[in-house]
């Protein structure tokens, strides 16, 4: 028996009673429980940008159909840096570099967007710009996340300095991928 509360029946009852506010949580619950085909119709025709984002994520991540997800994620809340980052990741998967550049140029300045801009700089062959972006802000401390570290290593390798030290200012752990601290011994 899986842990957690089985919300599906309660959310279905609410939706059946005409409570349209139950559509979003039911779609999320179904998608989380690997029932993407049932979840999608609950949100795919909604006008709300947040529901369009959910439809796009269901199509992309749950149904592995990024081409179909594209229109939904592009209709999502692009004032949200998380939504911008998700759309940019999908653009990478689809090889849409020109759309990436426009999306990121118009996005609000946020740490997730700066990471995506650093990634784009590498993709278009500008590792110096990637390093500039990575050193342009004070990063929050993050545990067991290596996005900025990986970008730094790729950029310095592209510049012919594969052994360049990763600066502490990136504020990511120096852990092995399986979560253990490195030892000097």
Residue, then its C-alpha position, 0 to 999 in steps of 0.5 A: x500500500x503506498x503511503x499518503x492519503x488517497x485524495x483521488x476519490x474525494x477530488x473526483x467527488x468534488x469535481x462531480x459536484x460541480x466544484x471546478x476548483x478540484x480540477x487542478x489538484x485532481x490533475x496533479x494527483x493523477x499525474x503524480x500517480x502516473x495517470x497522465x492520460x486521465x489528468x490531461x483532459x482536466x487542464x488542457x483546455x483551461x484558459x488559466x496560464x497556471x493550468x496551461x503550465x500543468x497541461x504542458x508538464x503532463x504532456x512533456x514529463x508524463x506523456x513524453x510528448x514535448x512537441x505537443x507540450x510546447x503550446x501549453x508551456x508557452x501559454x503558461x505564466x512566463x512571469x514565473x521564473x520556475x515556469x521560464x526555467x521549465x520552458x527553457x529546458x524543454x526548448x533545449x530538448x527540442x533544439x530551439x535555441x532562437x526561442x531560448x534567447x528571446x524567452x530568457x532576454x524577456x524574463x525577469x532577473x531571478x537566480x533560476x533565469x540567470x542559470x538558464x542564461x549561463x547555460x544558453x551562453x555555453x550552448x552558443x559558444x560563449x563560455x566567458x559570458x557564462x562565467x560572468x553570469x555565474x559571478x554576477x550575483x550572490x547565490x543562495x546556499x544549496x545542498x546537493x544541487x550542482x547546476x552552477x558547479x556543472x556550468x562553471x566546469x563546462x565553461x572553464x573546460x571550454x576555455x582550456x582550463x579544465x582544472x580551474x577551481x570552482x569558486x565558493x561563491x557559487x554556494x553549492x556543496x562539494x559532495x560526491x554524487x551519491x551525497x557523501x562528503x569528499x575526504x582528503x585522506 
